[in-house]
Amino acid sequence: MVEEQQIHTPVFLGMTAVIASQAMRDLLQKVERAARSSASVLITGESGSGKELVARAVHQYSPRSHRAWVDLSCAALPEHLLESELFGYERGAFSGADNSKPGLFELAHQGTLFLDEIGELEPKMQVKLLRVLDGVPYYRLGATRKVTVDVRVVAATNQNLERLAAEGKFRSDLFHRLSQLTLHVPPLRERIEDIPALARHVLRQHDPEMSFTIRAIRTLESHSWPGNVRELRNVIMKAAVMHAPGSQIDSEHLCLGSASAPASNSVAAPAPAGSIDGMERRMIFDALAATGGHQQQAAARLGISRRTLSRKLRAYQTESTGAVA
């Protein structure tokens, strides 16, 4: 077991990193080297593994650390809104544009722009982003004067962009422009030494008086953590709030497996796997856990449409006597 004094807990733009494993120490050294350059950085890794924290570290270690940090999830907005968010617009550019608004590129001038879930970017937006990354001035929507910015772009994805580019599903020129430097965040199951340190950190945030039994720590270390750090945080908070009597959390208080799918799904726990329906539910919950609750990505893993997945989740909720907290 890793001793407390061996744990490194730097804070990057308000987010605390808990580092006990050699894999993460090595990654942090690579982050420091990458940060010194002006090259674009692509951060890869599974959902929930800590890619945003690594992106923040890149900015904090860089010469731009005293300038703006701006972040955006490319999956959070439809294409027409994403364009106006990134590039801004002039008054009257479209219905509802009552005032001019600078885009995120302008707000991040001389700083860092973090684009999360870059693999979700639509083809038309990929072209526009590539031009800006190549230093080409651009127009705000509805503008007649071009804007020139100096921005360091850091992007993150849980998809294999190189494979998608080879399959023609992502622009290869944009992939190469984004991945001038690449940093890979290993999944939690490949850095077991971090698990006890992360679990204790989350528990201390909830209640400094609570602790884990040795058996609970061993149980945490043996779990595969398909949802990575996000899943671990969810499991610990559930145990601390709902299950643990007294001041110690034991292994029986830990809700592991498919039942620990992210709370944002608000659906019933899977049925026993002895039936076809039960196996289907388990597959759906496993996919949701592996993608950190991202329904579009879970649907892609399962080979079904997002609409079908949403319909099944609603059906499970209706059948259930209570949703998973």
LUMVO-901952 format. One line per 4 residues: number of its first residue (from 0); their letters; for each residue x, z, y of C-alpha. Coordinates in nm, 2 decimals. Layout:
residues N
NUM) a) X/Z/Y ~ ...
This chain:
residues 325
0) mvee) 0.00/0.00/0.00 ~ 0.13/-0.09/0.35 ~ 0.22/0.21/0.56 ~ 0.06/0.24/0.90
4) qqih) 0.39/0.22/1.08 ~ 0.45/-0.13/0.93 ~ 0.14/-0.27/1.08 ~ 0.18/-0.48/1.40
8) tpvf) -0.12/-0.48/1.63 ~ -0.06/-0.71/1.93 ~ -0.35/-0.79/2.16 ~ -0.40/-1.15/2.27
12) lgmt) -0.64/-1.20/2.56 ~ -0.85/-0.90/2.46 ~ -0.85/-0.97/2.08 ~ -0.64/-0.74/1.86
16) avia) -0.44/-0.89/1.58 ~ -0.38/-0.67/1.27 ~ -0.07/-0.79/1.10 ~ 0.08/-0.64/0.79
20) sqam) 0.16/-0.93/0.56 ~ 0.48/-1.14/0.57 ~ 0.27/-1.45/0.58 ~ 0.11/-1.35/0.91
24) rdll) 0.44/-1.23/1.05 ~ 0.59/-1.57/0.97 ~ 0.29/-1.74/1.14 ~ 0.33/-1.53/1.45
28) qkve) 0.70/-1.64/1.48 ~ 0.58/-2.01/1.45 ~ 0.32/-1.94/1.72 ~ 0.59/-1.81/1.96
32) raar) 0.80/-2.12/1.90 ~ 0.51/-2.36/1.94 ~ 0.39/-2.18/2.26 ~ 0.71/-2.26/2.45
36) ssas) 0.65/-2.63/2.43 ~ 0.38/-2.83/2.62 ~ 0.27/-3.01/2.30 ~ -0.09/-3.01/2.18
40) vlit) -0.15/-2.77/1.89 ~ -0.39/-2.81/1.60 ~ -0.47/-2.49/1.42 ~ -0.61/-2.53/1.07
44) gesg) -0.76/-2.28/0.83 ~ -1.08/-2.16/0.66 ~ -1.38/-2.04/0.86 ~ -1.33/-1.68/0.97
48) sgke) -0.96/-1.67/0.90 ~ -0.85/-1.60/1.26 ~ -0.79/-1.94/1.42 ~ -0.92/-1.84/1.76
52) lvar) -0.69/-1.54/1.77 ~ -0.39/-1.77/1.69 ~ -0.50/-2.00/1.97 ~ -0.51/-1.71/2.22
56) avhq) -0.16/-1.61/2.11 ~ -0.04/-1.96/2.18 ~ -0.17/-1.93/2.53 ~ -0.04/-1.58/2.59
60) yspr) 0.31/-1.67/2.47 ~ 0.32/-1.99/2.67 ~ 0.46/-2.05/3.02 ~ 0.09/-2.11/3.11
64) shra) -0.01/-1.75/3.03 ~ -0.07/-1.67/3.40 ~ -0.31/-1.96/3.43 ~ -0.66/-2.02/3.30
68) wvdl) -0.77/-1.98/2.94 ~ -1.09/-2.18/2.87 ~ -1.26/-2.22/2.53 ~ -1.54/-2.42/2.39
72) scaa) -1.69/-2.48/2.04 ~ -1.74/-2.85/1.99 ~ -2.02/-2.77/1.74 ~ -2.22/-2.56/1.98
76) lpeh) -2.36/-2.84/2.21 ~ -2.51/-3.18/2.15 ~ -2.30/-3.48/2.26 ~ -2.47/-3.53/2.60
80) lles) -2.42/-3.17/2.70 ~ -2.07/-3.15/2.56 ~ -1.97/-3.44/2.79 ~ -2.10/-3.28/3.10
84) elfg) -1.93/-2.94/3.00 ~ -1.59/-3.10/2.94 ~ -1.58/-3.35/3.23 ~ -1.83/-3.20/3.48
88) yerg) -2.09/-3.39/3.69 ~ -2.20/-3.46/4.04 ~ -2.52/-3.37/4.21 ~ -2.80/-3.61/4.10
92) afsg) -2.60/-3.74/3.80 ~ -2.90/-3.67/3.58 ~ -3.23/-3.49/3.59 ~ -3.17/-3.12/3.66
96) adns) -2.82/-3.17/3.82 ~ -2.91/-3.00/4.14 ~ -2.55/-2.92/4.22 ~ -2.21/-3.06/4.14
100) kpgl) -2.02/-2.88/3.86 ~ -1.65/-2.90/3.76 ~ -1.59/-2.96/3.39 ~ -1.39/-2.74/3.16
104) fela) -1.08/-2.96/3.20 ~ -1.08/-2.90/3.57 ~ -1.13/-2.52/3.52 ~ -0.84/-2.52/3.28
108) hqgt) -0.61/-2.71/3.52 ~ -0.25/-2.59/3.46 ~ -0.38/-2.36/3.18 ~ -0.50/-2.40/2.82
112) lfld) -0.82/-2.55/2.69 ~ -0.92/-2.43/2.34 ~ -1.15/-2.67/2.15 ~ -1.28/-2.50/1.84
116) eige) -1.44/-2.69/1.55 ~ -1.29/-3.01/1.68 ~ -1.39/-3.19/1.35 ~ -1.75/-3.18/1.47
120) lepk) -1.68/-3.40/1.77 ~ -1.89/-3.72/1.78 ~ -1.70/-4.06/1.78 ~ -1.78/-4.15/2.14
124) mqvk) -1.65/-3.81/2.26 ~ -1.34/-3.86/2.05 ~ -1.26/-4.17/2.25 ~ -1.31/-4.00/2.58
128) llrv) -1.10/-3.69/2.48 ~ -0.82/-3.91/2.36 ~ -0.79/-4.09/2.70 ~ -0.78/-3.76/2.88
132) ldgv) -0.52/-3.62/2.64 ~ -0.31/-3.93/2.71 ~ -0.31/-3.84/3.08 ~ -0.57/-4.10/3.19
136) pyyr) -0.77/-3.98/3.50 ~ -1.15/-3.96/3.44 ~ -1.47/-3.95/3.63 ~ -1.72/-3.66/3.64
140) lgat) -2.06/-3.78/3.54 ~ -2.21/-3.96/3.84 ~ -1.88/-3.95/4.04 ~ -1.70/-4.23/4.22
144) rkvt) -1.36/-4.05/4.24 ~ -1.14/-3.99/3.94 ~ -1.01/-3.65/3.84 ~ -0.65/-3.58/3.72
148) vdvr) -0.57/-3.26/3.53 ~ -0.27/-3.09/3.37 ~ -0.41/-2.91/3.07 ~ -0.26/-2.80/2.74
152) vvaa) -0.51/-2.85/2.46 ~ -0.52/-2.63/2.15 ~ -0.77/-2.73/1.89 ~ -0.89/-2.57/1.57
156) tnqn) -1.07/-2.69/1.26 ~ -1.16/-2.58/0.91 ~ -1.18/-2.94/0.80 ~ -0.90/-3.17/0.66
160) lerl) -0.88/-3.40/0.96 ~ -0.60/-3.60/0.81 ~ -0.82/-3.69/0.51 ~ -1.12/-3.76/0.74
164) aaeg) -0.90/-3.99/0.95 ~ -0.79/-4.17/0.63 ~ -1.15/-4.21/0.54 ~ -1.24/-4.34/0.89
168) kfrs) -1.45/-4.04/0.97 ~ -1.22/-3.91/1.25 ~ -1.01/-4.12/1.48 ~ -0.65/-4.13/1.34
172) dlfh) -0.50/-4.17/1.69 ~ -0.68/-3.86/1.82 ~ -0.57/-3.67/1.51 ~ -0.21/-3.75/1.57
176) rlsq) -0.25/-3.67/1.94 ~ -0.40/-3.33/1.86 ~ -0.16/-3.24/1.59 ~ 0.17/-3.28/1.77
180) ltlh) 0.23/-2.93/1.64 ~ 0.02/-2.78/1.35 ~ -0.03/-2.41/1.27 ~ -0.21/-2.31/0.94
184) vppl) -0.38/-1.98/0.92 ~ -0.37/-1.86/0.55 ~ -0.70/-1.73/0.40 ~ -0.73/-1.36/0.36
188) reri) -0.70/-1.38/-0.02 ~ -0.35/-1.51/0.02 ~ -0.24/-1.22/0.24 ~ -0.37/-0.92/0.05
192) edip) -0.14/-0.68/0.24 ~ -0.36/-0.74/0.55 ~ -0.68/-0.63/0.38 ~ -0.63/-0.25/0.40
196) alar) -0.49/-0.27/0.75 ~ -0.78/-0.48/0.87 ~ -1.04/-0.27/0.70 ~ -0.90/0.05/0.85
200) hvlr) -0.89/-0.11/1.19 ~ -1.26/-0.21/1.17 ~ -1.36/0.13/1.04 ~ -1.17/0.32/1.32
204) qhdp) -1.35/0.11/1.58 ~ -1.68/0.23/1.43 ~ -1.59/0.59/1.36 ~ -1.23/0.73/1.38
208) emsf) -1.33/1.02/1.15 ~ -1.42/0.80/0.85 ~ -1.18/0.68/0.58 ~ -1.16/0.49/0.25
212) tira) -1.09/0.62/-0.09 ~ -0.80/0.46/-0.29 ~ -1.06/0.31/-0.52 ~ -1.24/0.14/-0.22
216) irtl) -0.91/0.00/-0.10 ~ -0.84/-0.14/-0.45 ~ -1.19/-0.29/-0.46 ~ -1.13/-0.46/-0.12
220) eshs) -0.80/-0.60/-0.23 ~ -0.95/-0.75/-0.54 ~ -1.23/-0.94/-0.37 ~ -1.17/-1.31/-0.30
224) wpgn) -1.32/-1.30/0.06 ~ -1.46/-1.65/0.09 ~ -1.57/-1.56/0.44 ~ -1.23/-1.42/0.53
228) vrel) -1.19/-1.17/0.81 ~ -1.54/-1.23/0.94 ~ -1.68/-1.13/0.60 ~ -1.45/-0.83/0.57
232) rnvi) -1.57/-0.70/0.91 ~ -1.93/-0.75/0.80 ~ -1.88/-0.56/0.48 ~ -1.70/-0.27/0.64
236) mkaa) -1.96/-0.23/0.91 ~ -2.24/-0.23/0.66 ~ -2.07/0.03/0.45 ~ -2.00/0.25/0.75
240) vmha) -2.35/0.23/0.90 ~ -2.58/0.21/0.59 ~ -2.41/0.33/0.27 ~ -2.14/0.59/0.31
244) pgsq) -2.24/0.95/0.30 ~ -2.00/1.19/0.46 ~ -1.67/1.08/0.59 ~ -1.53/0.86/0.31
248) idse) -1.63/0.51/0.19 ~ -1.60/0.46/-0.18 ~ -1.61/0.14/-0.38 ~ -1.99/0.17/-0.46
252) hlcl) -2.06/0.16/-0.08 ~ -1.91/-0.18/-0.05 ~ -2.16/-0.47/-0.05 ~ -1.94/-0.75/-0.19
256) gsas) -2.02/-1.09/-0.33 ~ -2.30/-1.32/-0.23 ~ -2.50/-1.04/-0.08 ~ -2.24/-1.01/0.20
260) apas) -2.33/-1.35/0.35 ~ -2.32/-1.33/0.73 ~ -2.59/-1.14/0.91 ~ -2.67/-1.43/1.13
264) nsva) -2.85/-1.61/0.84 ~ -3.11/-1.32/0.82 ~ -3.22/-1.43/0.47 ~ -3.29/-1.25/0.15
268) apap) -3.02/-1.16/-0.10 ~ -2.98/-1.41/-0.39 ~ -3.20/-1.37/-0.69 ~ -3.03/-1.29/-1.03
272) agsi) -2.84/-1.58/-1.16 ~ -3.02/-1.60/-1.49 ~ -3.26/-1.87/-1.37 ~ -3.22/-2.21/-1.21
276) dgme) -3.36/-2.07/-0.89 ~ -3.12/-1.78/-0.90 ~ -2.82/-2.01/-0.95 ~ -2.93/-2.23/-0.66
280) rrmi) -2.96/-1.92/-0.44 ~ -2.62/-1.80/-0.54 ~ -2.46/-2.14/-0.47 ~ -2.63/-2.14/-0.12
284) fdal) -2.51/-1.79/-0.03 ~ -2.16/-1.86/-0.16 ~ -2.14/-2.17/0.06 ~ -2.27/-1.98/0.36
288) aatg) -2.01/-1.70/0.30 ~ -1.73/-1.96/0.26 ~ -1.82/-2.13/0.59 ~ -1.88/-1.81/0.79
292) ghqq) -2.25/-1.88/0.81 ~ -2.21/-2.23/0.95 ~ -2.52/-2.40/0.81 ~ -2.41/-2.76/0.88
296) qaaa) -2.08/-2.71/0.69 ~ -2.26/-2.51/0.41 ~ -2.50/-2.80/0.37 ~ -2.21/-3.05/0.35
300) rlgi) -2.04/-2.84/0.08 ~ -2.37/-2.83/-0.12 ~ -2.44/-3.20/-0.08 ~ -2.77/-3.15/0.09
304) srrt) -2.90/-3.20/0.44 ~ -2.90/-2.93/0.71 ~ -3.28/-2.96/0.71 ~ -3.31/-2.90/0.34
308) lsrk) -3.08/-2.59/0.36 ~ -3.28/-2.45/0.65 ~ -3.61/-2.50/0.46 ~ -3.47/-2.32/0.15
312) lray) -3.35/-2.03/0.36 ~ -3.69/-2.00/0.53 ~ -3.85/-2.00/0.18 ~ -3.61/-1.72/0.06
316) qtes) -3.70/-1.52/0.37 ~ -4.07/-1.56/0.31 ~ -4.03/-1.46/-0.06 ~ -3.82/-1.15/0.03
320) tgav) -3.96/-0.81/0.11 ~ -3.68/-0.76/0.36 ~ -3.39/-0.95/0.50 ~ -3.03/-0.87/0.46
324) a) -2.91/-0.67/0.76
